[in-house]
Amino acid sequence: MRAEPIRHQRSEGSILLRMGNMGLKRLREAHAAKLRMPAGSHEAILINTGGGLAGGDRFTFDITAENQARLTITSQAAERVYRSLGPAAEIDISLTAGDGASLLWLPQETILFDGARLSRRIAADLGSGARLVAVESIILGRAAMGEEVRQAHLRDHWRIRQEGRLLFADTVVLDGAPPASAATLDGARAFATVVAVCPEAGSLLEPVRAAIGERGAASAWSGKLIARLVARDGFELRKSLIPALTALAGQAGLPKTWSL
């Protein structure tokens, strides 16, 4: 008799959040995805009770800040993506900011372990006068634990629109050994993409460049700011990323989980 193929357990999770200008209007959690928001707060914390992602896991986040609302989304800790036996872990992120809303997507780092596979899609739709700050940062193994990523797969797909007009389109792909040329990571183990859409993007450019220093670069034009950062490890990345995000977050400030 032929043995039945092994069916691996997969993790799923989803969050639907609607924030109005007077506070939380709707929250739905499913499976391993949880969200905690203190009463009266405009800051929400995502939690993956599964303890990380493996191949075939799937999470979706549907986040809306309605007209004139303020909302900051962060995560309890760094997300971990473990070695896959085949399929990629998938994350779908849908961000919507209504007219005059402020939406900050500021999760902590994603750690890719050797053999990890991750496909992440980020789609943001902004209304008139809406403000968005978004970051995604990747760490290739934990240097302090002596971990080495010999090969991994990452596909980070970004699309940001305002009033239906495409503002930012970007896809970062890593497939196999981490690129080590001078034009790519050049031996770095951590990198991040930061996007800000706001009227004051031009005036924020110099503070962001000062925070980044020689660990990356930033440009601003037409009401948006884009920054790329690279660093030797996660600790070095945070030394630049925290002051850069603090400058961009403005009065909302950086979520408290970033300082724990």
Wavefront OBJ file of the C-alpha trace (Angstrom):
o trace
v 0.000 0.000 0.000
v 1.167 3.485 -0.786
v 1.581 5.696 2.237
v -0.684 8.717 2.405
v 1.223 11.990 1.870
v 1.850 13.952 5.026
v -0.587 16.835 5.423
v 1.111 19.590 7.361
v -0.883 21.775 9.693
v -1.224 25.344 8.422
v -1.927 28.528 10.325
v -4.407 31.185 9.254
v -5.429 34.525 10.622
v -7.310 37.653 9.653
v -8.036 41.078 11.087
v -10.691 43.545 9.966
v -10.471 46.940 11.664
v -12.495 50.104 11.097
v -11.474 53.266 12.939
v -13.768 56.293 12.917
v -12.948 59.859 13.880
v -14.595 59.231 17.278
v -12.836 55.929 17.938
v -13.090 52.234 17.150
v -16.135 51.301 15.047
v -15.563 47.671 14.109
v -13.101 44.886 14.914
v -13.170 41.280 13.742
v -10.465 38.730 14.565
v -10.119 35.214 13.208
v -7.902 32.257 14.082
v -4.288 33.081 15.045
v -4.493 36.819 14.322
v -5.376 39.006 17.293
v -5.468 42.752 17.858
v -5.359 44.713 21.086
v -6.299 48.377 21.424
v -6.541 50.107 24.817
v -9.837 51.914 25.417
v -9.766 55.392 23.924
v -6.470 54.748 22.142
v -5.642 55.338 18.484
v -2.858 52.700 18.591
v -3.528 49.035 17.780
v -1.160 46.105 18.358
v -1.181 43.023 16.127
v -0.443 39.643 17.709
v 0.234 36.317 15.977
v -0.636 33.665 18.561
v 0.922 31.021 16.307
v 4.393 32.301 17.202
v 5.550 32.811 13.623
v 4.884 31.809 10.010
v 5.746 28.653 8.095
v 5.210 27.631 4.494
v 1.544 27.634 3.516
v 0.388 29.892 6.357
v -1.877 32.743 5.299
v -2.730 35.997 7.088
v -4.848 38.928 5.924
v -5.188 42.411 7.388
v -7.961 44.789 6.280
v -7.350 48.130 8.008
v -9.380 51.315 7.512
v -9.068 54.780 9.023
v -12.258 56.582 8.030
v -12.533 60.280 7.163
v -10.571 62.449 9.621
v -9.645 59.402 11.763
v -6.227 58.713 13.299
v -4.826 55.200 13.541
v -1.435 53.638 14.226
v -0.884 49.911 13.661
v 2.128 48.098 15.085
v 2.995 44.563 16.186
v 3.722 43.005 19.552
v 7.129 41.712 18.430
v 9.133 40.876 15.335
v 7.421 38.384 13.025
v 9.362 35.175 12.342
v 9.220 33.287 9.063
v 10.590 29.759 9.367
v 11.960 27.322 6.805
v 9.366 26.192 4.291
v 8.904 22.662 2.970
v 7.545 24.075 -0.280
v 4.908 26.829 -0.427
v 5.412 30.400 0.710
v 3.772 31.971 3.726
v 1.380 34.657 2.457
v 0.441 38.006 3.979
v -2.129 40.309 2.375
v -2.342 43.844 3.766
v -5.095 46.242 2.690
v -4.814 49.792 4.049
v -7.483 52.427 3.496
v -7.359 56.034 4.721
v -10.366 58.264 4.122
v -10.334 61.985 3.413
v -8.084 63.812 5.883
v -7.272 60.603 7.780
v -3.887 59.668 9.251
v -2.805 56.029 9.027
v 0.550 54.742 10.278
v 1.513 51.155 9.406
v 4.504 50.514 11.679
v 4.965 46.790 12.369
v 8.222 45.620 13.875
v 10.743 43.661 11.822
v 10.179 40.454 9.872
v 12.921 37.864 10.501
v 13.595 35.413 7.671
v 15.273 32.171 8.710
v 17.281 29.959 6.362
v 14.939 28.423 3.802
v 12.062 30.794 4.543
v 9.558 31.697 1.849
v 7.366 34.791 2.171
v 4.996 36.501 -0.268
v 3.611 39.792 1.050
v 1.249 42.178 -0.716
v 0.608 45.707 0.534
v -2.153 47.748 -1.093
v -3.037 51.227 0.197
v -5.889 53.444 -0.996
v -5.867 57.027 0.262
v -8.524 59.701 0.122
v -8.072 63.425 -0.402
v -5.639 64.916 2.098
v -4.992 61.536 3.750
v -1.649 60.895 5.406
v 0.164 57.536 5.315
v 3.445 56.371 6.850
v 4.364 52.727 6.202
v 7.426 50.625 6.910
v 8.456 47.043 6.301
v 11.851 45.838 7.486
v 13.571 42.494 6.934
v 16.270 40.783 8.992
v 18.106 37.823 7.474
v 18.617 35.628 10.534
v 19.629 36.711 14.012
v 23.304 37.603 14.066
v 23.500 37.311 17.877
v 22.363 33.677 17.602
v 24.920 32.866 14.909
v 22.203 32.240 12.326
v 23.084 32.373 8.632
v 20.607 32.638 5.781
v 22.067 30.745 2.840
v 18.921 30.910 0.778
v 15.430 32.342 1.137
v 12.555 33.601 -0.960
v 10.913 36.992 -0.472
v 8.428 38.832 -2.631
v 7.325 42.209 -1.226
v 4.729 43.796 -3.502
v 3.670 47.435 -2.804
v 0.948 49.480 -4.474
v -0.182 52.865 -3.063
v -2.915 54.991 -4.648
v -4.477 58.305 -3.715
v -7.896 59.212 -5.089
v -7.409 56.372 -7.571
v -4.049 57.658 -8.861
v -1.041 55.372 -8.530
v 1.616 57.019 -6.342
v 4.007 54.194 -5.564
v 4.615 50.777 -7.116
v 7.456 48.585 -5.980
v 8.330 44.905 -5.798
v 11.328 43.600 -3.867
v 12.305 40.050 -4.806
v 14.883 37.827 -3.160
v 15.178 34.286 -4.491
v 18.062 32.122 -3.380
v 21.222 33.420 -1.747
v 20.969 37.023 -0.457
v 22.480 39.381 -3.058
v 25.852 40.650 -1.916
v 26.937 43.103 -4.621
v 27.776 46.726 -3.805
v 24.554 47.755 -5.545
v 22.422 45.483 -3.349
v 23.014 44.349 0.259
v 26.829 44.308 0.122
v 27.003 41.903 3.066
v 24.232 43.594 5.092
v 21.766 41.356 6.948
v 18.929 43.867 7.457
v 17.060 46.278 5.212
v 13.881 48.360 5.234
v 11.547 50.309 2.970
v 9.804 53.415 4.313
v 7.048 55.272 2.463
v 5.341 58.482 3.579
v 2.540 60.244 1.735
v 1.783 63.662 3.203
v 1.828 67.343 2.174
v 4.925 68.028 4.296
v 7.007 65.228 2.729
v 9.541 67.698 1.312
v 10.198 69.363 4.670
v 10.717 65.944 6.313
v 13.412 64.879 3.856
v 16.412 66.392 5.628
v 15.490 65.043 9.117
v 15.017 61.589 7.604
v 18.310 61.759 5.712
v 20.080 62.861 8.895
v 18.623 59.870 10.754
v 19.596 57.416 8.031
v 23.120 58.732 7.569
v 25.244 56.391 5.457
v 22.921 53.418 6.017
v 20.642 54.281 3.111
v 19.044 57.063 1.131
v 15.797 59.011 0.878
v 14.049 61.125 -1.743
v 10.904 63.266 -1.658
v 8.785 64.627 -4.488
v 5.127 65.325 -5.284
v 3.943 64.867 -1.707
v 5.667 61.565 -0.989
v 8.905 60.418 0.616
v 10.630 57.094 -0.083
v 13.562 55.763 1.938
v 15.681 52.611 1.770
v 17.886 51.507 4.634
v 20.433 48.713 4.958
v 22.427 47.686 8.008
v 24.763 45.040 9.353
v 22.073 43.598 11.637
v 18.708 44.396 13.205
v 20.199 46.471 16.019
v 22.090 48.705 13.611
v 18.983 49.034 11.445
v 16.910 50.245 14.399
v 19.488 52.901 15.245
v 18.553 54.607 11.967
v 14.977 53.455 11.569
v 13.651 54.666 14.934
v 14.682 58.339 14.538
v 13.553 58.327 10.892
v 10.112 56.957 11.774
v 9.860 59.314 14.743
v 10.362 62.273 12.408
v 7.707 60.952 10.034
v 5.169 60.001 12.725
v 4.961 63.575 13.999
v 2.598 64.168 16.910
v 1.391 60.537 16.848
v 4.842 59.409 17.936
v 6.361 55.968 17.590
v 4.393 53.053 19.132
v 5.555 52.051 22.608
v 6.331 48.503 21.461
v 9.260 49.886 19.461
v 11.020 50.897 22.697
v 10.502 47.623 24.608
l 1 2 3 4 5 6 7 8 9 10 11 12 13 14 15 16 17 18 19 20 21 22 23 24 25 26 27 28 29 30 31 32 33 34 35 36 37 38 39 40 41 42 43 44 45 46 47 48 49 50 51 52 53 54 55 56 57 58 59 60 61 62 63 64 65 66 67 68 69 70 71 72 73 74 75 76 77 78 79 80 81 82 83 84 85 86 87 88 89 90 91 92 93 94 95 96 97 98 99 100 101 102 103 104 105 106 107 108 109 110 111 112 113 114 115 116 117 118 119 120 121 122 123 124 125 126 127 128 129 130 131 132 133 134 135 136 137 138 139 140 141 142 143 144 145 146 147 148 149 150 151 152 153 154 155 156 157 158 159 160 161 162 163 164 165 166 167 168 169 170 171 172 173 174 175 176 177 178 179 180 181 182 183 184 185 186 187 188 189 190 191 192 193 194 195 196 197 198 199 200 201 202 203 204 205 206 207 208 209 210 211 212 213 214 215 216 217 218 219 220 221 222 223 224 225 226 227 228 229 230 231 232 233 234 235 236 237 238 239 240 241 242 243 244 245 246 247 248 249 250 251 252 253 254 255 256 257 258 259 260
